[in-house]
Amino acid sequence: MDKNNSTSEEKLEAAVQELAVLIDKSRLREYVNLMSSTKRLIYANFIAGVARGFGVTVGVAVVAAIVVYVLKGFVDLPLIGSIIAKLIDIIEANR
């Protein structure tokens, strides 16, 4: 009976140790510290928002440049060439 109790304690200790390692790997302590510090949370979210805004701005600029480049190739088409030329003039006037 004593040996059974000993192996149960060893299994429990191993499980607790494994749980401690998993919690440490999940960086739960850092998350709790971040959630408890309002200033750090606001700062982290502000930086994340600035990064997202910058990424969206750069992405839109690249896509717009590609669209204008492609539209310039369609200017010579007979039916829609004049419309595309006007559209390109409007885009370049507002740059």
Helices and strands as residue ranges (DSSP letters): H 2-25, H 28-36, H 38-73, H 81-93
